[in-house]
Amino acid sequence: MTWTLNDLRTSPNPLASHYARFRVQQRLLLTGHSHRAWPDRAREGQIQAWDDAAGAVDDKWERAFEKADGVRRGYARLLDATPESIALGANTHELVVRFLSALPLRDRPRLVTTTGEFHAIRRQLQRLEEEGLEVHRVPVEPVDGLPKRVSDAVDDRTASVLVSSVLFENARIVPGLGEMAEACRRHGARFLVDAYHHLNVVPFSIRELGLEDAFVVGGGYKYCQLGEGNAFLRFPPESRLRPAVTGWFAEFGAVVRGEGSEERDASRGAAPSPRVVYGPGPTRFAGATYDPTSHYRGAEVFSFLQEMELTPSFLREVSRHQVGLLARTFDALDPDPALIARDRTQPLEETAGFLSLRTSDAGTLESLLRKEGIHVDHRGDLLRLGPAPYLSDGQIQQALEGLGQALQQLPG
């Protein structure tokens, strides 16, 4: 099925019929940047996971691994990568921790990041700093100069640079990722990019961005519509990092072949292996037993997106129109900028999947809007409005009318 932008602007949006169980026509869900509605096809995956478990019991895992491969292929298409370079996890934090645990932090105790990272990275690095690691935080503003500031901060003591490709507070697309990657190459540091707010709303190509040797982390809870439990870590195919935080699934193939770790072999009275064994490809970053339901659901959604021809380039066209419509409709409200304002210095073409409005009443406005069936969220003093391709122009305008009414209800 081939869509045009005009198809999805109408009321009702024809794509919305595929999201009936999330009632996207009856609710104003401007939380597409946080938790997108799942297409109805996702439920088929959930049911199949149950049926496979009931029918095959412990033999379900072969089928579950096939679904995981389907999720890898989906992410590989979005990243311009190979499925064999995609490790999966329940969330990005889990995968970032494994990545960090593989770094030579004794010899290179310095980590470089920015002041604009999401909490999965921000909090973990802050805690590691308490344990003695050196964490250098580069100011994220002004964004145009961020690549040079990050590059200048990398030295021979740096184990890794961790940055986002799109900032989670204001959807600003970060420029110069290739420049930062080159600085890491010069100094032998690993480069990790958090692409969660980039993937499936702005086209992403590791080759075009110059990130062939970078690690890329993200997930499907937002723009990919996969729901929980579908995070990924793309790693360079030649990487031989050995995560210290590792589960037995990371040696799954070795266990089947009768190989294993020094500790396990010694406990059986066998001659100890010299080192802990890691499996090939994505299993290197694997954990342990997990709930495979998310992969059943994720594989179905990726298939749905392909069948609907909802490609990243088309979804970018839809997103630019919808974010632009949000901005124009907000401007037409003409509110007191001391009360609420958007950053007009941030070009809309350099904005990803949502619009941020700065106001000290962000939390109050979110609550007022929720009472009227308008779903948004806030981060500190930023009210975030995230559209989605299943919304019509009329719904977006209706939501902004609700915002205008909510502003009138604020005290003072």
C-alpha atoms as one frame of an Amber mdcrd trajectory, in Angstrom:
protein
   0.000   0.000   0.000   1.371   3.373  -1.024   0.439   6.410   1.045   0.795
  10.093   0.314   1.074  12.864   2.871  -2.347  14.157   1.856  -3.861  10.730
   2.586  -2.816  10.981   6.241  -3.860  14.604   6.737  -7.566  13.883   6.354
 -10.131  13.164   9.055 -10.408  10.377   9.813  -6.841   9.427   9.013  -7.120
   6.138   7.058  -4.032   4.728   8.765  -5.811   5.024  12.116  -8.029   2.040
  11.296  -4.979  -0.187  11.806  -4.659   1.116  15.406  -8.230   0.517  16.506
  -7.371  -1.144  19.829  -5.397   1.918  20.920  -8.411   4.072  19.990  -6.277
   6.632  18.191  -9.342   8.174  16.544 -11.112   8.668  19.881  -8.147  10.041
  21.840  -5.681  12.859  21.145  -2.408  11.005  21.658   0.378  13.550  21.319
   2.780  11.159  23.030   4.246   9.692  19.854   7.729  10.706  21.033   7.309
   8.693  24.231   5.098   5.662  23.642   3.515   5.266  20.244   0.342   3.294
  19.779   0.864  -0.254  18.588  -0.790  -1.361  15.373  -3.414  -4.069  15.819
  -0.995  -6.523  14.203   1.092  -6.365  17.366  -1.625  -8.283  19.209  -1.266
 -11.162  16.759   2.356 -11.485  17.829   1.402 -11.488  21.501  -1.127 -14.266
  20.917   1.308 -16.302  18.858   3.862 -16.101  21.672   1.295 -17.545  24.065
   0.251 -20.282  21.645   3.855 -21.304  20.938   4.616 -21.475  24.661   1.505
 -23.555  25.331   2.048 -25.863  22.375   5.808 -26.274  22.339   6.603 -25.613
  26.022  10.404 -25.447  26.342  10.835 -26.180  22.652   9.424 -22.708  21.941
  12.891 -21.164  21.955  13.749 -22.077  18.385  10.628 -20.181  17.276  11.396
 -17.341  19.661  14.901 -16.964  18.247  13.388 -16.733  14.757  11.262 -13.809
  15.961  14.360 -12.176  17.458  16.033 -12.500  14.058  13.027 -10.726  12.543
  13.507  -7.836  14.965  17.207  -7.696  14.106  16.374  -7.511  10.414  13.919
  -4.690  11.114  16.496  -2.631  12.965  19.154  -3.419  10.375  16.957  -1.913
   7.661  16.504   1.271   9.689  20.200   1.575  10.541  21.631   0.594   7.142
  23.415  -2.205   8.991  23.536  -6.012   8.944  21.321  -8.159  11.204  24.425
  -9.956  12.450  25.642  -6.688  13.988  22.471  -6.133  16.059  22.332  -7.310
  19.684  18.968  -7.195  21.448  18.031  -6.372  25.029  15.048  -5.480  27.161
  16.044  -1.795  27.348  18.850   0.521  26.348  20.218   0.767  29.886  20.868
  -2.966  29.988  22.851  -2.785  26.749  24.740   0.391  27.691  25.836  -1.261
  30.940  27.182  -4.276  29.036  28.972  -1.945  26.649  30.541   0.016  29.508
  31.573  -3.181  31.251  33.611  -4.154  28.182  35.703  -0.981  28.118  39.332
  -0.852  29.360  38.429   1.510  32.188  41.520   0.742  34.283  43.786   2.011
  31.515  41.358   4.589  30.133  39.316   5.902  33.073  37.771   8.854  31.224
  34.282   8.965  29.653  33.090  11.925  27.568  29.407  12.755  27.254  27.138
  15.802  27.040  24.802  17.597  29.403  21.853  16.648  27.162  21.791  12.862
  27.509  18.762  10.833  28.535  18.706   9.397  32.053  19.682   5.863  30.985
  23.157   7.250  30.283  23.137  10.323  32.531  22.328   8.506  35.754  24.629
   5.535  35.138  27.618   7.729  34.364  26.944   9.875  37.413  26.974   6.759
  39.597  30.182   5.469  38.011  31.728   8.859  38.646  31.022   8.353  42.338
  33.113   5.173  42.101  36.110   7.009  40.710  35.659   7.158  36.951  36.334
  10.498  35.309  33.243  11.740  33.466  33.680  14.856  31.332  30.377  16.528
  30.407  30.407  18.805  27.402  27.767  21.583  27.441  25.155  20.691  24.860
  24.352  24.287  23.914  24.936  25.799  21.462  24.355  22.626  19.472  26.068
  23.867  16.312  29.402  23.900  18.133  28.861  20.589  19.913  30.876  18.406
  17.493  34.025  20.491  18.005  33.589  20.697  21.775  33.141  16.928  22.024
  36.048  16.241  19.676  38.333  18.553  21.637  37.443  16.721  24.859  38.658
  13.326  23.593  42.173  12.314  24.592  44.256   9.148  24.927  42.763   8.473
  28.375  39.225   8.407  26.970  37.599   4.976  26.844  34.389   6.112  25.204
  32.319   9.038  23.993  28.554   8.708  24.563  26.234  11.155  22.781  22.714
  11.315  21.365  21.905  11.845  17.701  18.669  13.640  18.680  18.276  15.410
  22.040  15.460  14.009  24.169  14.346  17.361  25.596  13.827  19.410  22.447
  14.160  16.980  19.488  17.172  18.878  18.121  19.054  16.799  15.565  22.715
  16.730  16.603  25.105  17.621  13.766  28.612  16.356  13.163  28.424  12.772
  14.411  31.041  11.806  11.835  33.396  14.477  13.171  33.043  13.071  16.692
  33.580   9.537  15.388  36.809  10.624  13.711  38.084  12.142  16.970  37.419
   8.816  18.676  39.357   6.981  15.957  42.364   9.259  16.377  42.552   8.515
  20.090  41.430   4.864  20.090  38.179   5.580  21.990  34.869   3.797  21.405
  32.009   5.917  20.104  28.447   5.184  21.267  25.457   6.997  19.757  22.018
   6.995  21.381  19.672   7.041  18.369  16.419   6.362  20.243  14.822   9.685
  19.203  16.189   9.377  15.669  15.170   5.952  14.438  12.069   5.678  12.238
  11.261   9.379  12.403  14.431  10.715  10.727  16.363   8.514   8.264  19.526
   7.082   9.804  22.404   5.473   7.905  25.584   4.442   9.663  27.427   4.638
   6.343  26.193   8.096   5.354  26.862   9.422   8.860  30.364   7.955   8.960
  29.558   5.611  11.851  30.709   2.268  10.458  32.904   1.640  13.507  30.478
   3.152  16.040  28.166   1.501  18.534  24.531   2.613  18.213  21.877   2.044
  20.857  18.125   2.591  20.720  14.775   0.861  20.972  11.277   0.371  19.700
   9.147   1.914  22.452   8.837   5.218  20.597   8.745   5.759  16.839   9.120
   2.105  15.844   5.834   1.229  17.617   7.205  -2.075  18.948   6.347  -1.554
  22.612   8.498  -2.522  25.577  11.326  -5.037  25.600  12.739  -4.250  22.145
  16.031  -2.392  22.559  19.115  -2.910  20.408  22.851  -2.318  20.318  24.456
  -2.115  16.917  28.143  -2.982  17.166  30.930  -2.907  14.560  31.117  -6.411
  13.037  34.840  -6.600  13.773  34.354  -5.754  17.472  35.748  -8.257  19.956
  34.735  -6.466  23.142  34.167  -8.814  26.082  31.435  -7.457  28.393  32.169
  -8.123  32.049  28.426  -7.917  32.728  27.423 -11.018  30.804  24.779 -13.722
  30.974  24.822 -17.358  29.998  23.013 -16.672  26.713  26.284 -15.045  25.617
  27.793 -18.531  25.492  24.599 -20.260  24.348  26.167 -21.950  21.330  29.216
 -22.931  23.363  27.008 -24.576  26.002  25.311 -26.659  23.322  28.726 -27.732
  22.044  29.868 -28.656  25.546  32.220 -25.705  25.931  31.990 -23.037  28.591
  33.629 -20.832  31.165  36.541 -21.658  33.415  34.317 -21.686  36.515  31.725
 -24.060  35.051  34.279 -26.452  33.596  36.184 -26.550  36.905  32.990 -27.357
  38.816  32.526 -30.430  36.615  36.077 -31.560  37.216  37.062 -30.725  33.654
  40.204 -28.888  32.654  39.422 -25.167  32.951  39.170 -23.063  29.808  41.657
 -20.183  29.787  38.989 -17.518  29.386  35.228 -17.040  29.544  33.727 -18.057
  26.203  31.599 -15.702  24.093  29.360 -16.774  21.270  29.502 -15.290  17.782
  27.871 -12.116  16.550  25.030 -10.651  18.626  25.337 -13.274  21.367  28.492
 -11.485  22.556  26.249  -8.869  24.203  23.491 -11.255  25.316  22.135 -11.608
  28.830  20.129 -14.541  30.127  16.619 -15.985  29.954  14.112 -13.341  28.863
  10.444 -12.992  27.941  10.366 -13.461  24.139   6.856 -12.019  23.793   8.316
  -8.630  22.922  10.126 -10.104  19.933   6.986 -11.794  18.636   5.245  -8.435
  18.866   8.200  -6.548  17.386   8.580  -8.877  14.408   4.886  -8.461  13.568
   5.113  -4.668  13.753   8.183  -4.521  11.536   6.343  -6.690   8.996   3.339
  -4.370   9.221   5.490  -1.272   8.631   6.985  -2.900   5.537   3.611  -3.946
   4.171   2.230  -0.451   4.715   5.334   1.029   3.038   5.882   3.272   6.050
   9.522   3.927   5.238  11.772   6.281   7.249  11.837   8.782   4.368   8.039
   8.893   4.156   7.648   9.021   7.931  10.093  11.935   7.976   7.868  13.752
   5.476   4.843  13.128   7.702   6.711  14.178  10.851   7.999  17.421   9.343
   4.486  18.336   8.281   2.971  17.481  11.669   5.630  19.223  13.769   5.350
  22.226  11.474   1.574  22.216  11.913   2.018  22.100  15.689   4.382  25.071
  15.544   2.156  27.145  13.267  -0.983  26.412  15.262   0.819  27.264  18.511
   2.066  30.521  17.011  -1.497  31.381  16.010  -2.528  31.119  19.675  -0.154
  34.037  20.291   0.333  33.301  24.000   2.331  35.486  26.346   5.954  34.360
  25.785   6.588  34.892  29.498   4.006  32.155  30.097   4.896  29.680  27.355
   7.133  29.853  24.297   8.836  27.729  21.699  12.462  28.157  20.697  12.235
  29.942  17.367  16.015  29.816  16.977  15.777  26.054  16.487  14.967  25.489
  12.803  12.094  23.070  12.222  14.139  21.257   9.567  16.668  20.446  12.305
  13.933  19.184  14.641  13.065  15.498  14.797   9.793  13.983  16.016   8.224
  16.378  18.512   7.781  20.008  19.536   8.947  21.351  22.903   7.397  24.369
  24.584   9.136  26.020  27.521   6.931  26.955  30.455   7.241  26.898  34.233
   3.715  25.438  34.255   4.587  22.353  32.177   3.394  19.851  34.782   0.174
  21.745  35.470  -0.593  22.033  31.760  -0.002  18.321  31.229  -2.548  17.545
  33.972  -5.106  20.023  32.601  -4.787  18.609  29.100  -5.055  15.025  30.313
  -8.406  15.844  31.916  -9.626  16.840  28.454  -8.356  13.635  26.846  -5.267
  15.290  25.340  -2.140  13.255  26.097   1.222  15.059  26.218   4.177  14.857
  28.614   6.768  17.138  30.157  10.422  17.086  31.183  11.176  19.791  33.731
   9.968  23.067  32.264   9.489  21.627  28.771   6.046  20.563  27.579   6.556
  17.987  24.818   4.029  17.381  22.015   4.704  14.351  19.847   2.481  13.647
  16.833   2.281  10.320  14.980   1.356   9.246  11.443  -2.043   7.888  12.536
  -3.196  11.393  13.635  -5.066  13.720  11.299  -4.410  17.426  10.902  -7.748
  18.069  12.568  -6.730  16.141  15.672  -3.486  18.088  15.954  -5.311  21.392
  15.652  -7.916  20.248  18.179  -5.172  19.405  20.660  -3.651  22.875  20.296
  -7.061  24.441  20.812  -7.163  22.500  24.064  -3.769  23.896  24.994  -5.084
  27.423  24.437  -7.993  26.724  26.773  -5.671  25.186  29.363  -3.482  28.293
  29.328  -6.510  30.362  30.260  -7.063  28.153  33.319  -3.635  28.801  34.790
  -3.721  30.863  38.007  -2.535  34.443  37.907
